[in-house]
Amino acid sequence: MNHVVLIGRVVRDATLETLPNDRQTKKGSFRLAVDRDYQNGSGESTADFFPVTLFGGGAEKLVPYLSKGRLLAVSGSMHIDSWNSEEGYKSFPWVKADRIKFLDRGKKEGASEED
């Protein structure tokens, strides 16, 4: 079974693109920062950064709300793209989101950071 659940914050505003196929599938992409439960040797908190992708109508509907700093729960599956490059074998892990739940209220339209 390949199932992951991550809770973290959006690193940068999500992007939306149309894939070059006959169905004009939408693809949303963003990075999720997930805090670790421990600190590094300097006493600083650490985090892992996961690339997250969602497809279809869900991407088109959700991307406008996936802004920097939003707290999310992401449920989906882990994928690893791999290839051979001149430097050797490379791999790139990413998460295909099946469900996204917003865990904060987000900013109101026109509100400043202090609101």
C-alpha positions as a Markdown table, in Angstrom:
| # | Residue | x | y | z |
|---|---|---|---|---|
| 1 | Met | 0.0 | 0.0 | 0.0 |
| 2 | Asn | 1.4 | 3.4 | -1.0 |
| 3 | His | -0.4 | 6.1 | 1.1 |
| 4 | Val | 1.1 | 9.2 | 2.8 |
| 5 | Val | -0.4 | 11.9 | 5.0 |
| 6 | Leu | 1.5 | 15.1 | 5.5 |
| 7 | Ile | 0.7 | 18.2 | 7.6 |
| 8 | Gly | 2.7 | 21.3 | 6.8 |
| 9 | Arg | 2.8 | 24.8 | 5.3 |
| 10 | Val | 2.9 | 25.8 | 1.6 |
| 11 | Val | 6.4 | 27.2 | 0.8 |
| 12 | Arg | 5.4 | 29.3 | -2.2 |
| 13 | Asp | 2.1 | 30.0 | -4.0 |
| 14 | Ala | 1.0 | 27.0 | -6.0 |
| 15 | Thr | 1.2 | 27.1 | -9.8 |
| 16 | Leu | -1.3 | 25.8 | -12.4 |
| 17 | Glu | -0.5 | 24.6 | -15.8 |
| 18 | Thr | -2.2 | 22.8 | -18.6 |
| 19 | Leu | -0.6 | 19.5 | -19.7 |
| 20 | Pro | 0.0 | 19.1 | -23.4 |
| 21 | Asn | -2.4 | 16.3 | -24.1 |
| 22 | Asp | -5.7 | 15.9 | -25.9 |
| 23 | Arg | -7.8 | 16.3 | -22.8 |
| 24 | Gln | -6.1 | 19.5 | -21.6 |
| 25 | Thr | -5.5 | 18.1 | -18.1 |
| 26 | Lys | -4.7 | 20.7 | -15.4 |
| 27 | Lys | -1.7 | 20.2 | -13.1 |
| 28 | Gly | -1.2 | 22.1 | -9.9 |
| 29 | Ser | 2.2 | 22.1 | -8.1 |
| 30 | Phe | 3.5 | 23.4 | -4.8 |
| 31 | Arg | 6.0 | 22.5 | -2.1 |
| 32 | Leu | 5.0 | 21.6 | 1.4 |
| 33 | Ala | 7.3 | 22.2 | 4.4 |
| 34 | Val | 6.7 | 19.5 | 7.1 |
| 35 | Asp | 8.3 | 20.1 | 10.5 |
| 36 | Arg | 10.3 | 17.3 | 12.1 |
| 37 | Asp | 9.8 | 16.4 | 15.7 |
| 38 | Tyr | 13.4 | 17.1 | 16.6 |
| 39 | Gln | 16.0 | 19.8 | 16.4 |
| 40 | Asn | 19.4 | 19.7 | 14.7 |
| 41 | Gly | 22.8 | 19.9 | 16.6 |
| 42 | Ser | 22.5 | 23.7 | 16.8 |
| 43 | Gly | 19.1 | 23.5 | 18.5 |
| 44 | Glu | 17.2 | 24.7 | 15.4 |
| 45 | Ser | 14.0 | 23.2 | 14.2 |
| 46 | Thr | 14.2 | 21.3 | 11.0 |
| 47 | Ala | 11.8 | 20.5 | 8.2 |
| 48 | Asp | 11.4 | 18.3 | 5.1 |
| 49 | Phe | 10.2 | 19.8 | 1.8 |
| 50 | Phe | 7.9 | 17.7 | -0.3 |
| 51 | Pro | 6.9 | 18.6 | -3.9 |
| 52 | Val | 3.2 | 18.0 | -4.2 |
| 53 | Thr | 1.2 | 17.7 | -7.4 |
| 54 | Leu | -2.6 | 17.5 | -8.0 |
| 55 | Phe | -4.4 | 16.9 | -11.3 |
| 56 | Gly | -7.7 | 17.7 | -13.0 |
| 57 | Gly | -10.6 | 19.8 | -11.9 |
| 58 | Gly | -9.4 | 19.7 | -8.3 |
| 59 | Ala | -6.2 | 21.4 | -9.3 |
| 60 | Glu | -8.1 | 24.2 | -11.1 |
| 61 | Lys | -10.4 | 24.8 | -8.1 |
| 62 | Leu | -7.8 | 24.6 | -5.3 |
| 63 | Val | -4.6 | 26.3 | -6.7 |
| 64 | Pro | -6.0 | 29.8 | -6.1 |
| 65 | Tyr | -6.2 | 29.0 | -2.4 |
| 66 | Leu | -2.8 | 27.3 | -2.0 |
| 67 | Ser | -0.9 | 30.4 | -1.1 |
| 68 | Lys | 2.4 | 30.7 | 0.8 |
| 69 | Gly | 2.0 | 29.9 | 4.5 |
| 70 | Arg | -1.3 | 28.0 | 4.3 |
| 71 | Leu | -1.5 | 25.1 | 6.8 |
| 72 | Leu | -2.6 | 21.9 | 5.0 |
| 73 | Ala | -3.2 | 18.2 | 5.4 |
| 74 | Val | -2.3 | 16.4 | 2.2 |
| 75 | Ser | -3.3 | 12.8 | 1.6 |
| 76 | Gly | -2.1 | 10.9 | -1.4 |
| 77 | Ser | 0.7 | 8.6 | -2.7 |
| 78 | Met | 4.5 | 8.9 | -3.0 |
| 79 | His | 6.0 | 8.6 | -6.5 |
| 80 | Ile | 9.7 | 8.5 | -7.5 |
| 81 | Asp | 10.7 | 9.5 | -11.0 |
| 82 | Ser | 14.2 | 8.2 | -11.9 |
| 83 | Trp | 16.6 | 8.5 | -14.8 |
| 84 | Asn | 20.2 | 8.1 | -15.7 |
| 85 | Ser | 22.2 | 11.3 | -16.2 |
| 86 | Glu | 25.8 | 12.0 | -17.1 |
| 87 | Glu | 26.5 | 12.4 | -13.3 |
| 88 | Gly | 24.9 | 9.0 | -12.6 |
| 89 | Tyr | 21.5 | 7.7 | -11.4 |
| 90 | Lys | 19.1 | 10.5 | -10.3 |
| 91 | Ser | 15.7 | 10.2 | -8.6 |
| 92 | Phe | 13.1 | 12.7 | -7.7 |
| 93 | Pro | 10.4 | 11.9 | -5.1 |
| 94 | Trp | 7.0 | 13.7 | -5.2 |
| 95 | Val | 3.6 | 13.3 | -3.7 |
| 96 | Lys | 0.4 | 12.9 | -5.9 |
| 97 | Ala | -2.3 | 14.6 | -3.8 |
| 98 | Asp | -5.7 | 12.8 | -3.7 |
| 99 | Arg | -7.2 | 15.0 | -0.9 |
| 100 | Ile | -6.2 | 18.4 | 0.6 |
| 101 | Lys | -7.7 | 19.8 | 3.8 |
| 102 | Phe | -7.1 | 23.4 | 4.8 |
| 103 | Leu | -6.2 | 23.5 | 8.5 |
| 104 | Asp | -6.3 | 27.3 | 8.8 |
| 105 | Arg | -8.7 | 30.1 | 7.7 |
| 106 | Gly | -6.3 | 31.8 | 5.2 |
| 107 | Lys | -6.2 | 35.5 | 4.7 |
| 108 | Lys | -9.3 | 37.5 | 3.9 |
| 109 | Glu | -9.4 | 39.3 | 0.5 |
| 110 | Gly | -7.6 | 42.7 | 0.9 |
| 111 | Ala | -6.4 | 41.9 | 4.5 |
| 112 | Ser | -2.9 | 42.7 | 5.6 |
| 113 | Glu | -0.5 | 40.3 | 7.4 |
| 114 | Glu | -1.5 | 41.9 | 10.8 |
| 115 | Asp | -5.3 | 41.3 | 10.3 |
